[in-house]
Amino acid sequence: MKKKSFLSVVLTFGPISSALGASDAINKLFHNRGEIDDAPSTNTVQEIERGIDSERDAEFETLAPIKGLTFSGSSTVESSRNDSQSGNQTGSRVVGGDTANPGEYPYFVEMGSCGGALIAPDVVLFAAHCTNGIVNQQISIGAYKKRSPKEGAQGRFCERYEQDPRYGTGGSPQNYDFALCKLDRPVEIDESRIKLELNVKENVPSGSDSLHVMGFGRLKAQGDTPDYLQTVQVQYINNSECNKRYGGSVRDSMMCAGILDVGGKDACQGDSGGPLIKRTFKQDGTIVDTHVGVVSWGTGCAEANYPGVYARTSKAADWIQKTMCKTFQSVAKACNNPPPPKCGGTDVTIQLTTDQYGSETSWTLRDDEANLVKFRKYIMNNYQQEVQMCLRSNTCYTWEIEDGFGDGMCTTSGCGSYSLKLNNERNEVMVTGDGKFRQRKSETFCTPDISSTETPTKSPSKSPTISPTHVPTLPPTFTPTLATTVSGTKANPKSSSAADCGNITDIESFKDKNSDRGTCENWLTQDVSFKEAKHRCLRSFHGVKVKNYWCRKTCSGLLLESGTCFDFDDNVDVTSDSKTKKKRKKKRKRKRQQKRGESSSSSASTSITSRKSKSRNRRRHRRRRSSSSTDSVSNEDNIFQRGNENIITME
């Protein structure tokens, strides 16, 4: 058989208001179900009341993922939101069973207040009445301990779901209680010892076959929930015998399992959506579990006359395969689909580690127009998980993390953390942070313009010649030299705007001293951190900043701020012969003389002593200005960083 991977999905459901009276709640549930016209029986009333209590409890319970869960019996998840909205008679949890062994049910999925089974690397089979709130919520695949990565449980998110189109038809709200969840990323589990197969045979199970059901549901009606995965064995009961107890409510798409006329073993509130399996031991020591049912509904828990009711897997086998392969485009080998397309924009990964109360953590991502791009809600505690996204290039986003309790991601046992990084060759980290915040915290970042990272086009004209004896104003580790070209050329670039960023070019004659790292792009991107590259753009070479003339195109991408390029200096004279130096010196001298003349005319009545004092002050000012010129680059860099502390730019 083919190896399959399984995922657990987190579900939340809308609870019935505690303000409803018992009779109102009962009428509402039966109206939604539409299966009983007469007044409910005593057992049904007890079941509904238990459903209300379980819904209330579900909001505070923490479900832990357990690796390798097996259900032996009927189980129905009852979450206040799930069952009340779906109209199920009762949610279920394993009653009369034992704690499963680690790895016994590697395909079991914890979905918050429901269970599920991984039937493909990226698809989970669960109950249709468990779909409320499932999208974008974390689920635990291979769960063994509630909301915990213990025993190798893996977190994923339910990206989308599909209900069986026949769900709720035929006069029964529980008819065809099947749903499929598409995971955000595939997951692989070890199936070398235990494999799960979907049942397609109408005559399986049969007789009094022994079946397994598993889950994190209540240990008894209105009882406590376990911390570890529970499993119990029950017997198959044919529909004709089961309908004697349920008055014809069990349809062909359903099946029953329990201990008839004895009770004591069943699924209960919190088990809905989990798998009912038939276990077969092979001669080679391996195990094959056949998925025959989905925990759906029932009256009470482990009642002698009311066995658990399950959705019969064979009745939905065709729909499952079609939805998995066609609608979801699953990566399962049986589907033979092409690999998913690569990201055409900017590939970003968000890595988040929850604290001891993972269910309090969620985050949203919005674009520069405040449109919601992604939402994620967590349930696993002390667990690190990555979320990969393909975002638009050259766009700014706001990522906001929120703690439902208002104390951040920190407890006495430690703090959580987060980071956002680019999935490029250098895995550049854009944002990092810990759990030390209150209700929420926002981070803003901008994706790079892909066009700005392309190889710069060559300049059509020769660049000015620089005297080889000139010592550049850069550290000894970087001594670029310029190729011998025609001298006297004057660069007069225009100030650049956002629309011009992709059209400007670097100066071809700008060369690093090391022959293997020539050109601006190599000098600023190869084996250089993002921070160091920004520093290099802000340095001066031959009296002109690198970003303003020599490497304008490459630096415009590195120093992109909120979608706008830095303005470039106009009329930059980069000639380096002795005449040019003399001209610059004379220009500075004329400016000084003009200032002195203005000072002299405005202070004609000032005493000679006062004029000498001002002259001395001017000389001291010039000396201070000259001595601080070497620090100008670092100061400007600090100003740049402070001015953009809330904006993260990327190459």
Secondary structure, DSSP 8 states (H G I E B T S, - for coil): ----------B------TTS-HHHHHHHHHHHH----S---HHHHHHHHHHHHHHHHHTT---EEESB--B-S------HHHHHHHT-S-----BS-EE--TTSBTTEEE-BSSEEEEEETTEEEE-GGG-TT-TTBEEEET-EEET--GGG-EEEEEEEEEE-TTTT-TT-TTTT--EEEEESS------SSEEEEE---TT-S-TT-EEEEEES--SSTT----SB-EEEEEEEE-HHHHHHHHTT---TTEEEEE-TTT---B--SS-TT-EEEEEEE-TTS-EEEEEEEEEEE-SSSSBTTB-EEEEEGGGGHHHHHHIIIIIS----GGGT-------SSEEEEEEEE--S-GGGEEEEEEETT--EEEEEE---SS-EEEEEEEE-TT-EEEEEEEETTSSTTEETTEE-EEEEEE-STT--EEEEEES--SSEEEEEEE---GGGGS-----SS------TT---SS-TT---EE----S----------GGGTTT----TTEE-SSGGG-SHHHHHHTT--HHHHHHHHTSEETTEEGGGTTTHHHHHHHT-BTTB-----SS-----SHHHHHHHHHHHHHHHHHHHHHHHHHTTTS-HHHHHHHHHHHHHHHHHHHHHGGGHHHHHHHHHHHHTTT-B---
